[in-house]
Amino acid sequence: MDEIAFKSDTVLSDVHLHAPNQRHLMVRLSGVGQPVFLSQFKLLWNQASQTDSGAEGGNHRAHPAEVTPPARSPPASGCSSEGVSLQAGADATSQEEVAAQLDEDGDLDVVRRPRAASPSKPSGPPRDKVHPMILTQEEDDVLGDEAQESSPYDVIKIEHTMATPLEDVGKQVWRGALLLADYILSQRDLFRGRTVLELGAGTGLASILAATVAQTVYCTDVGADLLAMCQRNIALNSHLTATGGGVIKVKELDWLKDDLCTDPEVPFSWSEEDISDLYGHTTILLAAEVFYDDDLTDALFKTLCRLAHKLKNASTAILSVEKRLNFTLRHLDVTCEAYDHFRSCLRRLEGLTGGRLRFAVEPVDVSFPQLLVYERIQQLELWKVFVEPVTEPVVSADTAS
């Protein structure tokens, strides 16, 4: 497969769109026949300070590091003045050829070379392809010399797909997930020793980084193929979570269903022990880039409410969203309908009254340090939803009478 076949319903993440081709190495085909790529994302923390401060339970404090852009390649030793003169001669020859290809009216007369006359083996380097060759799994040098030069603690490796239909966008890496991962790295004390639940985890990037400090992370989504990809990414980055002792459990959690799947015959189902731990200890919920469809957004907020009423402790949901502007024929204007619906759901959630829980919503200042290499655009936002029990006012006997 040499080229990506774009269709009308194809979606491609900006993270993959703007990255160089050499950063995306195709390693296999997924269970449903989709090309799977392996990319690395650089972590900008100081490994020396991380090692020194991690004596107890992986207490790693991330520090921004200076990023040095790659130096330009120097000209080849043989390309001196002689090389310049040869190039000038070639340019003059090409100008003569162009002049000779003009017709009597001065228009360019393009002469196509017969296909049979084309050389079977081109002399120059091959053109870049979106899909490189498939690498064997036994190959150690999957990410090339650049990965070898970096410490394994300085990169997170993620398997993902590219240019998927809308229903498979969870198999790509999105900027909102990188923003959420940045927040986790910059607020490590908030996650230390906690039990965390990520909804719509996708490739599992945020869950993996949360597990560097959290005690238990439930990485949830739907679809056996996507959850198997999460499992592979966790295995690829086990060295990051091993130091802190965090455990990641990949589970299926369907927002359109009221109950968790406990059928042991179903892959990624829940055990009774897992369910008891989830409801008894979870204090942080995460969701990133899952607000692109109104029906799914509604389902997510219903799931948040349902889970909040089952959790035994007060909890905080951290939601990452990108405000995407689109031109719509209905409005004949640039709008962001999915984002507007997300904000209306936040307002409705905050306005809920009469229950035993109170929901408080506030935006998060996203000026915290950037510890992953990506484009942090202004349209990226983080929101916190605080879930606390409603305390009944104490009524004295005098007041009651």
Secondary structure as the mmCIF struct_conf table of DSSP 4:
data_model
#
loop_
_struct_conf.conf_type_id
_struct_conf.id
_struct_conf.beg_label_comp_id
_struct_conf.beg_label_asym_id
_struct_conf.beg_label_seq_id
_struct_conf.end_label_comp_id
_struct_conf.end_label_asym_id
_struct_conf.end_label_seq_id
BEND BEND1 GLU A 3 GLU A 3
TURN_TY1_P TURN_TY1_P1 SER A 8 ASP A 9
STRN STRN1 THR A 10 VAL A 11
HELX_RH_AL_P HELX_RH_AL_P1 ASP A 14 LEU A 17
BEND BEND2 HIS A 18 ALA A 19
HELX_RH_3T_P HELX_RH_3T_P1 ASN A 21 ARG A 23
STRN STRN2 LEU A 25 LEU A 29
TURN_TY1_P TURN_TY1_P2 GLY A 31 VAL A 32
BEND BEND3 GLY A 33 GLY A 33
STRN STRN3 PRO A 35 LYS A 42
STRN STRN4 LEU A 43 LEU A 43
BEND BEND4 TRP A 45 TRP A 45
HELX_RH_AL_P HELX_RH_AL_P2 GLN A 47 ASP A 52
TURN_TY1_P TURN_TY1_P3 SER A 53 SER A 53
TURN_TY1_P TURN_TY1_P4 ALA A 55 GLY A 57
HELX_LH_PP_P HELX_LH_PP_P1 HIS A 60 ALA A 62
HELX_LH_PP_P HELX_LH_PP_P2 GLU A 66 ALA A 76
TURN_TY1_P TURN_TY1_P5 SER A 77 GLY A 78
BEND BEND5 SER A 80 SER A 80
HELX_RH_AL_P HELX_RH_AL_P3 SER A 81 ALA A 100
TURN_TY1_P TURN_TY1_P6 GLN A 101 GLN A 101
STRN STRN5 LEU A 102 LEU A 102
TURN_TY1_P TURN_TY1_P7 GLU A 104 ASP A 105
BEND BEND6 GLY A 106 GLY A 106
STRN STRN6 LEU A 108 LEU A 108
HELX_LH_PP_P HELX_LH_PP_P3 ARG A 112 PRO A 114
HELX_RH_3T_P HELX_RH_3T_P2 ARG A 115 ALA A 117
BEND BEND7 SER A 118 SER A 118
BEND BEND8 SER A 120 LYS A 121
BEND BEND9 SER A 123 GLY A 124
HELX_LH_PP_P HELX_LH_PP_P4 PRO A 125 ASP A 128
BEND BEND10 VAL A 130 HIS A 131
HELX_LH_PP_P HELX_LH_PP_P5 MET A 133 THR A 136
TURN_TY1_P TURN_TY1_P8 GLN A 137 GLU A 138
BEND BEND11 ASP A 140 ASP A 140
BEND BEND12 VAL A 142 LEU A 143
HELX_RH_AL_P HELX_RH_AL_P4 GLY A 144 GLU A 149
BEND BEND13 SER A 150 SER A 150
HELX_RH_3T_P HELX_RH_3T_P3 PRO A 152 ASP A 154
STRN STRN7 VAL A 155 HIS A 160
BEND BEND14 ALA A 163 ALA A 163
STRN STRN8 THR A 164 PRO A 165
HELX_RH_3T_P HELX_RH_3T_P4 LEU A 166 LYS A 171
BEND BEND15 GLN A 172 GLN A 172
HELX_RH_AL_P HELX_RH_AL_P5 ARG A 175 SER A 186
TURN_TY1_P TURN_TY1_P9 GLN A 187 GLN A 187
HELX_RH_AL_P HELX_RH_AL_P6 ARG A 188 PHE A 191
TURN_TY1_P TURN_TY1_P10 ARG A 192 GLY A 193
STRN STRN9 THR A 195 LEU A 199
BEND BEND16 GLY A 200 GLY A 200
TURN_TY1_P TURN_TY1_P11 GLY A 202 THR A 203
HELX_RH_AL_P HELX_RH_AL_P7 LEU A 205 ALA A 210
TURN_TY1_P TURN_TY1_P12 ALA A 211 VAL A 213
BEND BEND17 GLN A 215 GLN A 215
STRN STRN10 THR A 216 ASP A 221
BEND BEND18 VAL A 222 VAL A 222
HELX_RH_AL_P HELX_RH_AL_P8 ALA A 224 LEU A 236
TURN_TY1_P TURN_TY1_P13 ASN A 237 ASN A 237
HELX_RH_AL_P HELX_RH_AL_P9 SER A 238 ALA A 242
TURN_TY1_P TURN_TY1_P14 THR A 243 GLY A 245
STRN STRN11 VAL A 247 GLU A 252
TURN_TY1_P TURN_TY1_P15 TRP A 255 LEU A 256
BEND BEND19 ASP A 258 ASP A 259
TURN_TY1_P TURN_TY1_P16 PRO A 264 GLU A 265
BEND BEND20 VAL A 266 VAL A 266
TURN_TY1_P TURN_TY1_P17 PRO A 267 PHE A 268
HELX_LH_PP_P HELX_LH_PP_P6 SER A 269 SER A 271
HELX_RH_AL_P HELX_RH_AL_P10 GLU A 272 HIS A 281
STRN STRN12 THR A 282 ALA A 288
BEND BEND21 GLU A 289 GLU A 289
BEND BEND22 TYR A 292 ASP A 293
HELX_RH_AL_P HELX_RH_AL_P11 ASP A 294 LYS A 310
BEND BEND23 LYS A 312 ASN A 313
STRN STRN13 SER A 315 GLU A 322
STRN STRN14 ASN A 326 THR A 328
TURN_TY1_P TURN_TY1_P18 LEU A 329 LEU A 332
STRN STRN15 ASP A 333 THR A 335
HELX_RH_AL_P HELX_RH_AL_P12 GLU A 337 GLU A 350
TURN_TY1_P TURN_TY1_P19 GLY A 351 GLY A 351
BEND BEND24 GLY A 354 ARG A 356
STRN STRN16 LEU A 357 VAL A 364
BEND BEND25 PHE A 368 PHE A 368
STRN STRN17 LEU A 372 LEU A 372
BEND BEND26 TYR A 374 TYR A 374
TURN_TY1_P TURN_TY1_P20 GLN A 378 GLN A 379
STRN STRN18 LEU A 380 PRO A 389
HELX_LH_PP_P HELX_LH_PP_P7 VAL A 390 SER A 396
HELX_RH_AL_P HELX_RH_AL_P13 ALA A 397 ALA A 400
#
